[in-house]
Amino acid sequence: MLEPIAQIDDLITIEGYGGRVFRVDGFTYEKVHGRDYEEEDIFYDCHCVVTAEYMLGGQDDIEVVCKAANAEAYLRNYEMPAFKTLLFGQSIFTEGDDDVINPFKPIKTVAETKKPKEPTREERIDALLDERNTVGNSDDFVTVADMEAYKQRRYDEIDAQITEVNAE
């Protein structure tokens, strides 16, 4: 019978995922009987210690990095290698492929980011007029003791803002 090489809470690496470390959450022993063969395998349910991404690793694909008793001490000094992130449910560890987004690296630098365009005077006045119309229909979603006084106060505030924008 095949014996598991990792136990629950052990830290492991999985072939094909670089130096990323995963914590074992559980494992499944599988024995397949066929007409002319018998096969057994162990699959480890685990998660990435940094991203918490779920992963399934076969007995032949894993390597124990640290036993559960020393896991916390190991993780204090662990620095995850750079990798590219989830794409359609698959984690892709790459070195050099620039066509996949790395979640730990900003897509654009601050210098490359464009500032949003300032609204024109007409756009600001249109927005204030829209707000003024909303105040007129606010009976359904505003609850105040004196609805008419509330509306008049809001109309006065908005009219003052419109006058201010026109003066610019």
Kinemage of the C-alpha trace (Angstrom):
@kinemage 1
@onewidth
@group {chain A} dominant
@subgroup {mainchain}
@vectorlist {calphas} color= white
{ca met a 1} P 0.000 0.000 0.000
{ca leu a 2} L 1.221 3.475 -0.928
{ca glu a 3} L 2.125 5.666 2.055
{ca pro a 4} L 1.585 9.457 2.043
{ca ile a 5} L 4.783 11.502 2.028
{ca ala a 6} L 3.039 14.607 3.450
{ca gln a 7} L 0.612 15.027 6.322
{ca ile a 8} L -2.030 17.662 7.072
{ca asp a 9} L -0.505 21.138 7.682
{ca asp a 10} L 2.854 20.172 6.136
{ca leu a 11} L 4.313 22.683 3.680
{ca ile a 12} L 4.989 21.398 0.185
{ca thr a 13} L 5.983 22.530 -3.289
{ca ile a 14} L 4.255 21.212 -6.385
{ca glu a 15} L 6.081 20.456 -9.597
{ca gly a 16} L 5.344 23.098 -12.213
{ca tyr a 17} L 4.634 25.877 -9.707
{ca gly a 18} L 8.187 27.007 -9.042
{ca gly a 19} L 9.106 27.767 -5.473
{ca arg a 20} L 5.537 28.510 -4.381
{ca val a 21} L 4.741 26.872 -1.061
{ca phe a 22} L 1.406 25.203 -0.349
{ca arg a 23} L -0.074 23.982 2.942
{ca val a 24} L -1.681 20.532 2.908
{ca asp a 25} L -5.356 20.663 3.924
{ca gly a 26} L -6.068 16.989 3.401
{ca phe a 27} L -5.311 14.079 1.115
{ca thr a 28} L -7.170 11.350 -0.717
{ca tyr a 29} L -5.957 7.824 -1.231
{ca glu a 30} L -7.180 6.334 -4.508
{ca lys a 31} L -6.947 2.752 -5.667
{ca val a 32} L -8.100 1.918 -9.196
{ca his a 33} L -8.796 -1.650 -10.240
{ca gly a 34} L -8.871 -2.408 -13.942
{ca arg a 35} L -9.202 -5.607 -15.927
{ca asp a 36} L -5.449 -6.029 -16.284
{ca tyr a 37} L -4.029 -3.554 -13.806
{ca glu a 38} L -4.229 -2.077 -10.357
{ca glu a 39} L -3.111 1.476 -9.639
{ca glu a 40} L -2.919 3.545 -6.481
{ca asp a 41} L -2.219 7.219 -5.927
{ca ile a 42} L -2.510 9.899 -3.284
{ca phe a 43} L -3.793 13.392 -4.073
{ca tyr a 44} L -3.160 16.318 -1.738
{ca asp a 45} L -5.699 19.136 -1.305
{ca cys a 46} L -3.721 22.240 -0.471
{ca his a 47} L -3.661 26.033 -0.687
{ca cys a 48} L -0.959 28.594 -1.457
{ca val a 49} L 0.334 30.094 1.782
{ca val a 50} L 0.305 33.613 0.268
{ca thr a 51} L -2.681 33.784 -2.113
{ca ala a 52} L -4.821 30.992 -0.569
{ca glu a 53} L -5.306 29.593 -4.087
{ca tyr a 54} L -6.597 26.003 -4.001
{ca met a 55} L -4.390 23.388 -5.620
{ca leu a 56} L -4.418 19.629 -6.034
{ca gly a 57} L -1.077 17.843 -6.115
{ca gly a 58} L -0.326 14.218 -6.864
{ca gln a 59} L 2.050 12.128 -4.745
{ca asp a 60} L 4.635 12.094 -7.560
{ca asp a 61} L 4.415 15.881 -8.087
{ca ile a 62} L 4.993 17.147 -4.548
{ca glu a 63} L 7.982 17.635 -2.320
{ca val a 64} L 7.766 18.244 1.423
{ca val a 65} L 9.483 21.511 2.323
{ca cys a 66} L 8.679 21.635 6.018
{ca lys a 67} L 6.768 19.456 8.463
{ca ala a 68} L 3.749 20.906 10.273
{ca ala a 69} L 5.556 21.340 13.594
{ca asn a 70} L 7.998 23.874 12.102
{ca ala a 71} L 5.678 25.419 9.501
{ca glu a 72} L 5.031 28.750 11.239
{ca ala a 73} L 8.740 29.393 11.803
{ca tyr a 74} L 9.447 28.558 8.159
{ca leu a 75} L 6.693 30.909 6.910
{ca arg a 76} L 8.062 33.881 8.876
{ca asn a 77} L 11.099 33.919 6.553
{ca tyr a 78} L 9.360 32.716 3.379
{ca glu a 79} L 9.284 35.054 0.401
{ca met a 80} L 7.100 33.877 -2.456
{ca pro a 81} L 8.720 33.923 -5.909
{ca ala a 82} L 7.236 36.122 -8.627
{ca phe a 83} L 4.527 34.372 -10.586
{ca lys a 84} L 1.723 35.156 -12.955
{ca thr a 85} L -1.799 34.851 -11.633
{ca leu a 86} L -5.081 33.080 -12.206
{ca leu a 87} L -6.295 32.845 -15.767
{ca phe a 88} L -9.540 31.030 -16.324
{ca gly a 89} L -9.057 29.040 -13.137
{ca gln a 90} L -5.462 28.012 -13.829
{ca ser a 91} L -2.456 29.310 -11.984
{ca ile a 92} L 0.496 29.796 -14.262
{ca phe a 93} L 4.009 30.061 -12.906
{ca thr a 94} L 6.150 31.739 -15.508
{ca glu a 95} L 9.502 33.335 -15.794
{ca gly a 96} L 9.620 35.791 -18.651
{ca asp a 97} L 6.141 35.526 -20.198
{ca asp a 98} L 4.940 39.122 -20.206
{ca asp a 99} L 1.512 38.446 -21.718
{ca val a 100} L 0.004 37.321 -18.389
{ca ile a 101} L -0.864 39.797 -15.622
{ca asn a 102} L 1.115 39.617 -12.393
{ca pro a 103} L -1.195 40.579 -9.492
{ca phe a 104} L 1.710 41.763 -7.352
{ca lys a 105} L 2.986 44.262 -9.924
{ca pro a 106} L 1.039 47.383 -10.862
{ca ile a 107} L -0.180 47.305 -14.443
{ca lys a 108} L 0.672 50.983 -14.994
{ca thr a 109} L 3.013 53.226 -13.131
{ca val a 110} L 1.778 56.486 -11.660
{ca ala a 111} L 3.516 58.450 -14.431
{ca glu a 112} L 1.691 56.432 -17.121
{ca thr a 113} L -1.742 56.915 -15.581
{ca lys a 114} L -3.697 59.740 -17.180
{ca lys a 115} L -5.559 62.138 -14.992
{ca pro a 116} L -9.286 62.155 -15.584
{ca lys a 117} L -10.499 64.943 -17.828
{ca glu a 118} L -12.099 67.841 -15.983
{ca pro a 119} L -15.786 68.221 -16.864
{ca thr a 120} L -16.630 71.247 -18.976
{ca arg a 121} L -18.753 74.091 -17.629
{ca glu a 122} L -21.777 72.771 -19.533
{ca glu a 123} L -21.299 69.265 -18.128
{ca arg a 124} L -21.116 70.609 -14.555
{ca ile a 125} L -24.282 72.685 -15.064
{ca asp a 126} L -26.071 69.666 -16.595
{ca ala a 127} L -25.088 67.557 -13.574
{ca leu a 128} L -26.402 70.231 -11.183
{ca leu a 129} L -29.674 70.503 -13.131
{ca asp a 130} L -30.014 66.712 -12.985
{ca glu a 131} L -29.495 66.855 -9.234
{ca arg a 132} L -32.112 69.633 -9.004
{ca asn a 133} L -34.605 67.417 -10.880
{ca thr a 134} L -33.829 64.541 -8.532
{ca val a 135} L -34.650 66.742 -5.534
{ca gly a 136} L -38.070 67.384 -7.083
{ca asn a 137} L -38.698 63.623 -7.188
{ca ser a 138} L -37.217 62.855 -3.787
{ca asp a 139} L -40.523 62.146 -2.021
{ca asp a 140} L -39.979 58.400 -2.514
{ca phe a 141} L -36.492 58.098 -1.057
{ca val a 142} L -36.039 60.993 1.377
{ca thr a 143} L -37.807 61.014 4.722
{ca val a 144} L -37.821 64.351 6.521
{ca ala a 145} L -40.373 66.064 8.724
{ca asp a 146} L -40.898 69.038 6.369
{ca met a 147} L -40.404 67.852 2.793
{ca glu a 148} L -41.110 71.260 1.216
{ca ala a 149} L -38.556 73.033 3.431
{ca tyr a 150} L -35.991 70.333 2.555
{ca lys a 151} L -36.631 70.730 -1.178
{ca gln a 152} L -36.435 74.546 -1.013
{ca arg a 153} L -33.139 74.380 0.909
{ca arg a 154} L -31.669 71.951 -1.657
{ca tyr a 155} L -32.945 74.086 -4.580
{ca asp a 156} L -31.253 77.148 -3.066
{ca glu a 157} L -27.966 75.255 -2.586
{ca ile a 158} L -27.990 73.929 -6.149
{ca asp a 159} L -28.965 77.300 -7.616
{ca ala a 160} L -26.039 78.900 -5.758
{ca gln a 161} L -23.683 76.278 -7.231
{ca ile a 162} L -25.051 76.907 -10.735
{ca thr a 163} L -24.534 80.670 -10.270
{ca glu a 164} L -20.974 79.979 -9.117
{ca val a 165} L -20.218 77.809 -12.172
{ca asn a 166} L -21.707 80.442 -14.531
{ca ala a 167} L -19.492 83.113 -12.947
{ca glu a 168} L -16.299 81.226 -13.845
